[in-house]
Amino acid sequence: MLAMDEGGVEAGLLCGEVEVRGMLAEQKRGIHVSQVELLCKDGCGYYGNPTWQGYCSKCWRKRTHKTETNRQENEFEEKKNVEKGRRSSSVMRLFWGSPSPPRQESPETPVAALKAFQSLEPGDFPGFLKVLHSSSSQRLQSQCTAFLNTIEAYHDLPIQKQSDLVQDFYQNIADHFSSLPEEQVSQMMEHIEKLIMTHLHKWVFCHDSCDDEQKDLTLQRRIKSLNWVSPQMLCVPYPNGGSDISDPYLPAITAIIEMDAKRAPQDKLACLSRCSQNVFQALALTNNQPANADDFLSALVYVVLRANPPRLHSNVNYIIRFGLPQSLMAGESGYYFTNLSCTVAFIEKLDGPSLNLTPEEFNSYMQGRRVPPQPLEGDGKKRARENREQLEELKKRQESVEQGVRALQEQLEQWVHCVQEQVDEVRGQSTLVHRCLAEALEKPTGNVRDHSLSALKDGVDQRIKYKESS
């Protein structure tokens, strides 16, 4: 169920501190992690977290924060006494919607509401909202509304305090569904989480009381500086000659980028699960043997480096603080989230030996003085390159032919213009000759001369006809 100890907002959650170490020359994998390394060092069975030095939040708080917790509790008790019960009224409003006890309900009302909730299909959030707004679920609806109003009114509280309030609210609401089977309780709590956190996202995500925003920028710059890391350096199975179009990890990259657009922690985890499943599918396509934990973690590191997801640090902490415990303590989503946290820790500490590089080589890549070798061309990429070269050659030939046509057209136009000028010149001369001949013929100079002039005129006419025909 949802049982948690004090301070159990993230109890049993999340990731383990793993020793993510680079592959030596004789090793098979670039990143090594065992299942044991993912679990809490105290052996409680929950996932640990690098932030808590390999312990789960429950064991970490028990070991290091017991004194601080007791001090805060004492201060809280003193403050309640000074305020004369005002804090108690706030807590009552948190769960009942008013300072006064809830009104008496008939026994049939909760039973009818539970039956209505029990009849819902898994993932039917619209149906859940419909039942929640019915008269039989008025008490539960009042609790949710009062809690949302309280958190919005106290949104300036430190983020950890708000996280504690949300996790305590989850625990109290889970008791409302305690008579249902465990699987259905989990489904109802997923609906409650989505309802609450969709409304509270704008108040608690990347809160002013924490440094999540600055850490987001630091992590984003770190990932950007590692854009030269190739799949071969991480020992990630990858097809030869792959490109962005044929990259088998592209669906996983798209899925993890979409995580930032979601508001409910479970929706963010769904994006992570889809990303991880796409990673396994890509590994199955590029590797002849089943993928193991090392393959998956190495591929997930590559996906995060390629994607550089927006606000990754804030999204991870948001899920830790406000996600349902059972979603992170175990199961598929818990395993994927553990590996994502390990991926972030690995990227933050990435160095030369982790990639089989010397410190000098690593620094050369980081400073841009070296670029990784290009992968060997595959048949598909080779054909594509040859086709591009042929198209470029054809384009050059076409441009050459077009230039020849334009030159020939210019020469033809010049020739026509030249011929036209010659014709005009001959016509001008013929007009003058005709006038002279006409004047000469009008004068009586004798038969012989008339015959000569007539012959000359015929000769000029023939010359003009010849020029025009040519």
C-alpha positions in Angstrom: 0.0 0.0 0.0 1.2 3.5 0.8 2.6 3.0 4.3 5.5 5.4 5.0 7.5 6.5 8.0 7.9 10.1 9.1 9.6 12.2 6.4 8.6 9.6 3.9 7.9 11.9 1.0 10.5 10.0 -0.9 10.8 7.0 1.4 12.0 4.0 -0.5 12.1 6.0 -3.6 14.3 6.4 -6.5 17.7 5.6 -7.5 20.7 4.0 -6.2 24.2 5.3 -6.0 25.9 3.2 -8.6 29.5 2.9 -9.4 29.3 3.9 -13.1 32.8 3.4 -14.3 34.4 3.6 -17.7 35.3 0.5 -19.6 39.0 -0.5 -19.5 40.6 -1.8 -22.7 39.9 -5.4 -21.9 36.3 -4.9 -20.6 33.2 -5.5 -22.7 31.0 -2.6 -21.5 31.6 1.1 -21.1 29.3 1.5 -18.1 28.9 -1.2 -15.5 26.1 -1.5 -13.0 24.7 -4.4 -11.1 21.2 -4.7 -9.7 22.6 -4.8 -6.2 24.3 -1.5 -6.7 20.9 0.1 -7.5 19.4 -0.8 -4.1 19.7 1.0 -0.7 23.0 0.2 1.2 21.0 -0.7 4.3 19.4 -3.6 2.4 15.8 -2.3 2.9 14.9 -3.4 -0.6 14.2 0.2 -1.9 16.1 2.0 -4.5 18.9 4.3 -3.3 20.0 7.6 -4.6 23.4 9.2 -5.3 22.1 12.3 -3.5 21.9 10.3 -0.3 25.2 8.4 -0.8 23.5 5.2 -1.9 20.7 5.1 0.8 17.0 5.5 0.2 15.5 8.6 1.7 14.0 6.7 4.6 17.4 5.3 5.7 19.3 8.5 4.9 17.0 10.6 7.1 17.2 8.0 9.9 21.0 8.0 9.9 21.8 11.7 9.4 18.8 13.9 10.0 17.2 12.5 13.2 18.5 15.3 15.4 17.4 18.0 12.9 14.0 16.4 12.5 13.4 16.3 16.3 14.5 20.0 16.6 12.1 21.0 13.9 9.3 19.0 15.5 9.9 20.7 18.8 9.9 24.1 17.2 6.7 23.2 15.4 5.0 22.2 18.6 6.1 25.4 20.3 4.8 27.4 17.5 1.4 25.6 17.6 1.1 26.4 21.3 1.9 30.1 20.7 -0.6 30.4 17.9 -3.3 28.9 20.1 -4.4 26.2 17.7 -4.3 28.1 14.5 -2.1 25.5 12.9 -4.5 22.8 14.0 -7.3 24.6 12.3 -5.2 24.7 9.1 -4.5 21.0 9.3 -8.2 20.3 9.8 -9.1 22.5 6.8 -6.4 20.5 4.9 -8.4 17.3 5.2 -12.0 18.2 6.0 -12.5 21.5 4.1 -13.5 23.4 7.2 -12.3 23.8 10.9 -15.4 22.0 12.1 -15.8 18.2 12.0 -17.4 16.8 8.8 -21.0 16.4 8.7 -22.5 13.0 9.3 -23.1 10.9 6.2 -25.2 7.9 5.8 -23.3 4.6 5.6 -24.6 4.0 2.1 -22.9 7.1 0.7 -19.2 6.0 1.1 -20.1 2.5 0.0 -21.8 3.8 -3.2 -18.9 6.1 -4.0 -16.4 3.2 -3.5 -18.4 1.0 -5.8 -18.5 3.7 -8.4 -14.7 4.1 -8.2 -14.2 0.4 -8.3 -16.1 0.1 -11.5 -13.7 2.5 -13.3 -11.4 1.1 -16.0 -7.6 1.6 -15.4 -6.5 5.0 -16.6 -10.0 6.4 -16.9 -9.2 9.8 -15.5 -12.3 11.5 -17.0 -14.5 8.8 -15.4 -12.7 9.4 -12.1 -13.5 13.1 -12.2 -17.1 12.4 -13.0 -17.4 10.1 -9.9 -15.5 12.6 -7.8 -18.0 15.4 -8.6 -21.0 13.2 -7.8 -22.9 13.7 -4.6 -21.7 10.4 -3.2 -18.1 11.6 -3.3 -18.7 15.0 -1.8 -16.5 14.5 1.2 -13.5 13.4 -0.9 -14.0 16.2 -3.3 -14.1 18.7 -0.4 -10.8 17.3 1.0 -9.1 17.7 -2.4 -10.5 21.2 -2.9 -9.5 22.3 0.6 -6.0 20.9 0.2 -5.4 22.7 -3.1 -6.6 25.9 -1.6 -4.3 25.5 1.4 -1.2 24.7 -0.7 -1.9 27.7 -3.0 -2.3 29.9 0.1 1.0 28.7 1.6 2.9 28.4 -1.7 5.8 30.5 -0.2 6.6 27.7 2.2 10.0 25.9 1.5 9.7 23.3 -1.1 10.5 20.4 1.3 7.6 21.5 3.5 5.2 21.5 0.6 6.5 18.1 -0.4 5.8 16.8 3.1 2.3 18.1 3.0 1.6 16.5 -0.4 3.0 13.1 0.7 1.0 13.2 3.9 -2.1 14.1 1.9 -1.5 11.0 -0.3 -1.3 8.8 2.8 -4.5 10.2 4.3 -6.4 9.9 1.0 -5.2 6.3 0.6 -7.0 5.4 3.8 -10.2 6.5 2.0 -9.8 3.6 -0.5 -8.4 1.1 2.0 -11.3 -1.3 1.5 -10.5 -1.7 -2.2 -7.9 -4.2 -3.5 -4.3 -3.0 -3.5 -4.2 -2.7 -7.3 -7.3 -0.5 -7.4 -5.9 1.6 -4.6 -2.9 2.3 -6.7 -5.1 3.2 -9.6 -7.2 5.6 -7.5 -4.0 7.2 -6.0 -2.7 7.8 -9.5 -5.9 9.7 -10.3 -5.5 11.7 -7.1 -1.9 12.5 -7.9 -2.8 13.7 -11.4 -5.7 15.8 -10.0 -3.6 17.4 -7.3 -0.3 18.0 -9.1 -1.9 19.2 -12.4 -3.2 22.1 -10.3 -0.1 22.6 -8.1 2.5 22.3 -10.8 2.7 26.1 -11.4 3.3 26.7 -7.7 5.8 24.0 -6.8 7.8 23.2 -9.9 11.2 24.9 -9.9 10.3 26.6 -6.7 12.0 29.9 -5.6 13.1 28.3 -2.3 15.5 25.8 -4.1 18.3 26.1 -6.6 16.8 23.8 -9.2 16.9 26.5 -11.9 20.6 27.1 -11.5 21.3 23.4 -11.5 19.3 23.0 -14.7 21.5 25.5 -16.4 24.6 23.9 -15.1 23.5 20.4 -16.3 22.4 21.7 -19.7 25.8 23.4 -20.3 27.5 20.2 -19.2 25.6 18.0 -21.6 26.1 20.6 -24.4 29.9 20.4 -23.8 29.7 16.6 -24.3 28.1 16.7 -27.7 31.2 15.1 -29.2 30.7 11.8 -27.3 29.9 9.1 -29.8 28.0 5.8 -29.3 31.3 3.9 -29.8 32.9 5.7 -26.8 30.0 4.6 -24.6 30.1 1.1 -26.1 26.5 1.5 -27.2 25.4 -0.9 -29.9 24.8 1.2 -33.0 24.4 0.4 -36.7 27.2 1.4 -39.0 26.6 4.4 -41.1 23.6 5.6 -39.0 22.4 9.1 -39.4 19.7 11.3 -37.8 17.2 9.8 -40.2 18.1 6.2 -39.4 19.1 6.6 -35.8 17.3 3.8 -33.9 17.4 5.8 -30.7 15.5 8.8 -32.2 12.1 7.7 -30.7 13.6 7.5 -27.3 15.2 10.9 -27.7 11.8 12.4 -28.6 10.0 10.7 -25.7 12.4 12.1 -23.0 12.2 15.6 -24.4 8.4 15.4 -24.1 8.8 14.8 -20.3 9.1 18.5 -19.5 5.8 19.3 -21.1 3.9 17.1 -18.7 2.6 18.4 -15.3 1.7 15.3 -13.3 4.7 13.2 -12.0 3.1 10.0 -13.4 2.8 11.5 -16.9 6.5 12.5 -16.7 7.3 8.9 -15.6 5.2 7.6 -18.6 7.4 9.6 -20.9 10.5 8.1 -19.2 9.0 4.6 -19.5 8.3 5.1 -23.2 11.8 6.4 -23.7 13.3 3.4 -21.9 11.1 0.9 -23.9 12.3 2.5 -27.1 15.9 2.1 -25.9 15.3 -1.6 -25.4 13.7 -1.8 -28.9 16.7 0.0 -30.4 19.1 -2.4 -28.6 17.2 -5.4 -29.9 17.5 -4.1 -33.5 21.2 -3.3 -33.3 22.4 -6.2 -31.1 22.1 -9.9 -31.7 21.9 -10.8 -28.0 19.4 -9.7 -25.4 20.2 -6.3 -23.8 21.5 -6.3 -20.2 21.6 -3.6 -17.6 24.9 -2.2 -18.8 23.6 -1.9 -22.4 20.5 -0.1 -21.2 22.4 2.3 -19.0 25.0 3.1 -21.7 22.2 3.7 -24.3 20.3 5.9 -21.9 23.4 8.0 -21.3 23.7 8.4 -25.1 20.0 9.3 -25.4 20.3 12.0 -22.7 23.4 13.4 -24.3 21.7 13.6 -27.7 18.4 15.0 -26.3 19.7 17.4 -23.7 16.2 17.4 -22.1 15.0 20.8 -20.9 15.0 21.3 -17.1 16.1 17.7 -16.5 17.3 18.4 -12.9 14.0 20.1 -12.0 11.9 17.3 -13.5 13.8 14.6 -11.6 13.4 16.5 -8.3 9.8 17.2 -9.0 9.1 13.5 -9.4 11.0 12.8 -6.2 9.2 15.3 -4.2 5.6 14.9 -5.4 5.4 11.5 -7.1 3.6 8.6 -5.5 5.9 6.4 -3.5 4.8 3.1 -5.0 5.7 4.5 -8.5 9.3 4.9 -7.5 10.0 2.2 -4.9 9.7 -0.7 -7.2 8.4 -1.9 -10.5 9.1 -0.9 -14.1 8.8 2.9 -13.6 11.0 2.7 -10.5 13.7 0.9 -12.3 13.6 3.3 -15.2 13.7 6.3 -12.9 16.6 4.8 -11.0 18.6 4.5 -14.2 17.8 8.0 -15.2 19.1 9.3 -11.9 22.3 7.2 -12.4 22.6 8.6 -15.9 22.5 12.2 -14.6 25.1 11.3 -11.9 27.3 9.6 -14.6 27.2 12.6 -16.9 28.0 15.1 -14.1 31.2 13.0 -13.3 32.1 11.9 -16.8 35.8 11.9 -17.4 38.4 10.4 -19.8 38.7 6.9 -18.2 34.9 6.6 -18.4 35.2 6.8 -22.2 38.5 4.9 -22.6 40.3 8.2 -23.2 43.4 9.6 -21.6 43.0 12.9 -19.7 44.8 14.6 -22.5 42.5 13.2 -25.1 39.4 14.1 -23.0 40.6 17.7 -22.6 41.3 17.9 -26.3 37.7 16.9 -27.1 36.3 19.2 -24.5 38.3 22.2 -25.9 37.3 21.4 -29.5 40.8 20.6 -30.6 39.8 17.1 -31.6 36.7 15.5 -33.2 35.7 11.9 -32.8 36.4 9.6 -35.8 33.5 9.2 -38.2 31.8 5.8 -38.2 32.3 3.5 -41.2 29.9 4.0 -44.0 27.1 1.4 -44.4 25.7 0.3 -47.7 22.7 2.5 -47.4 24.7 5.6 -46.5 27.2 4.9 -49.3 24.4 4.6 -51.9 22.9 7.8 -50.6 26.3 9.6 -50.9 26.8 8.2 -54.5 23.3 9.4 -55.4 24.0 12.8 -54.1 27.3 13.0 -56.1 25.5 11.9 -59.3 22.8 14.5 -58.7 25.4 17.2 -58.2 27.2 16.1 -61.5 23.9 16.1 -63.4 23.2 19.6 -62.0 26.6 20.9 -63.2 26.0 19.4 -66.7 22.6 20.9 -66.9 23.9 24.3 -66.0 26.6 23.9 -68.7 24.0 23.0 -71.3 21.9 26.0 -70.3 24.9 28.3 -70.6 25.6 26.9 -74.2 21.9 27.5 -75.2 22.0 31.0 -73.9 25.3 31.7 -75.8 23.9 30.2 -79.0 20.7 32.3 -78.7 22.8 35.5 -78.3 24.8 34.6 -81.4 21.7 33.9 -83.4 20.2 37.3 -82.4 23.4 39.1 -83.4 23.4 37.4 -86.8 19.8 38.3 -87.4 20.5 41.9 -86.5 23.5 42.0 -88.8 21.6 40.6 -91.7 18.8 43.1 -91.1 21.3 45.9 -91.2 22.7 44.7 -94.5 19.2 44.4 -96.0 18.3 47.9 -94.9 21.6 49.2 -96.4 20.9 47.5 -99.8 17.3 48.8 -99.8 18.6 52.3 -99.2 21.1 52.0 -102.1 18.5 50.4 -104.4 16.1 53.3 -103.8 18.7 55.8 -104.8 19.7 53.8 -108.0 16.0 53.5 -109.0 15.6 57.2 -108.7 18.6 57.9 -110.8 17.6 55.4 -113.4 14.1 56.8 -113.5 15.5 60.3 -114.2 17.8 59.0 -116.9 15.0 57.0 -118.6 12.9 60.1 -118.8 15.5 61.9 -121.0 15.5 60.9 -124.8 19.1 59.7 -125.2 18.7 57.1 -127.8 17.8 53.4 -128.0 21.3 52.1 -127.1 21.5 54.1 -124.0 18.0 53.3 -123.0 18.7 49.6 -123.4 21.8 49.9 -121.2 20.0 51.7 -118.5 17.2 49.1 -118.6 19.7 46.3 -118.3 21.4 48.1 -115.3 18.1 48.5 -113.6 17.3 44.8 -114.0 20.7 44.0 -112.6 20.1 46.1 -109.5 16.7 44.5 -109.0 18.3 41.0 -109.1 20.9 42.0 -106.6 18.3 43.3 -104.2 16.3 40.0 -104.6 19.5 38.0 -104.0 20.3 40.0 -100.8 16.8 39.6 -99.5 16.8 35.9 -100.2 20.1 35.3 -98.5 
